[in-house]
């Protein structure tokens, strides 16, 4: 399936989307920005030394030619998880990749190598936070059913006559 960027008016608050972004390829729309789980800098007091990162959330506005930094191309559906034959064992997971983890309510997590980073769900939250969940093989509550398909760029986004390194005009899923 070949697709173009989803119009902003078609986005649904609380839904997850696959796209192209400055900090990640998977984001949840909050009505104003996409919440993206990514690596965030942990400042150690001096930029002259190597910096560490930790999983965190960055907020990316909807992409237009003038501003923004996340292009949604495909909505992630709970129906995708229902087609899964079973959960994915730990040894088959890829660090940094996103997985759908439930077939009753859509739960998305990024595998960090020892646990999953997920957005903490709460109806009365004013801002999102990261929480960590263990894989079900470790007696945890995260049961990955399906790797999120991040698509393949078919037509890159052209900016000032050059192909952009991050953004796309058309993606194939």
N, C-alpha and C positions, 0 to 999 in steps of 0.2 A: 504494500500500500504506500503510494507516494503522496506526501502531504505538504501543505504550506503552513505558515504560522497561524495559530488559532486567533481569531479576532478577540480583542479584550472584552467586548460585550457578550461573548459566548462562554467566558470563564465562569466557573461555579465556585463560590467561596467554600473552602475546606477540601476541595478536590486536589488530587495530585496530578502533575503533568510531567511528561518527558519533553525536554527541549534542549536548547543551547543557551548556556549562561556563562557569565564571567567566572563564577565560582563552582558551578556544578551543572549536571545534566538533568536532575530531578528536583522538582520544587512543589510546594503546596501553596495554593493561592489563598491569600487572606483578605482579598477585596481591594487591597492597595499594592501589595508586593508579593513576591514569591519567597517563601521561607525555604532556604536551601541548607541542607546539612553538608558541611565542608570542613576543611582544615583551617583553623584560626590560629593566628600567631599568638604565642605566649611570650610577651616582652620580658627579657631577662635583665634589663637595666642598661644594656649597651648594644647598639646595632653593629658594633665592630666584631662581636662574637656571634657564633652560629646560634640562630634562634630555634626554638622548639615550637611545635604546633600541637593542638589538641582538637578533637571534634567539637564543633560549635555550629551556630546558626548565623547565616548572613541573609540579609533582606535585599532582594533584587527586584527593582521596578520592572514593569512590563516594557519590553523592547520596542522602540520605534526608531526611525532613521535619525531622529534628533536627540533621543535620550533613552535611558533604561538599559537593562543588562540581562534580561531573561526572556527567551523566545519560547513559548509553549507550542509544541507541534502535535502532541498526542496525549489524551487523557488516559491515566492509568485506571483500569476498571477492576472491580472486585470479581467480575465474571472471568477475568484471566486466571485468577487463583483457583477458581472452581474447576478449571480444566486440568489442574496439576494432578499427577498420579500419586503424589505423596511428598513428604518433606525432603529437603536437600540435606544430606549429611555434611558435617563440618568440613571434612577433607575435600569436598567439592566446591566450597565457597571461595570467592575471589575477593581479596582485600580491596576496599574502596568501591565495590559494586553494591547496587541497591537490590533489595529483595522484597517481594510481597509475602506477608507472613500470616494472613488469616483469610478464610473464605467466608466469614460472617460479617466482619467489618474490616474495611481496608486499612491495613497496617503496613507501613513501609519502613525499612531500616537499612542502614549502610553497615556492611561488615567491616569491622576494624581489625580483625585477625584474632581477637579473643572475646569479643562481644559485639552486639549491634548498637549503633547510635540511632535513636528514634526521637521524634518530636513528642514531648510530653503532652498528652491530651487532657484538656480541662475546659469546661464550658465557660468558666468565669475568669479565665486567664487573660491578663492584659498584654502579656508578651509570652512568646514560646520559649521553652527551655529544652535542652537535650537531656535525655535519660538513657541509661545503658541497660540492655537486656541480654541475658545469656541465651545461647542456643539451647534448644530443647534437649540435645544430647548431654548438656551439662546441667540438666534438670531445671533449665530456664523456661521462660514463657514465650520466647520468640521461636516460632516454628516456620522457617523459610520454605515457601512452596514454589516460588518462581523467581527467576532472575529477571529484573526489569530490562526490557529491550530498549536500549538507548538510541537505536536507529543508526542509519548511515547517511552522511551528507551526500546528496546527489548533485545539488547546485549550491555552491558557496554564496554567501552574501558578498556583494561587491560594494566596497566603500572607497571613494576617491579613485575609481578605476582599478582597484586591486582586490584580490580575494581576501576576505577577512579570515584571520586564523581561528576565531571562535564561532562566529555566527553563520547561519545558513539561510538560503532562500527556499530550498526544497530538501526534505528528508524522506528516506524510504524506511519503512518498518516491515 
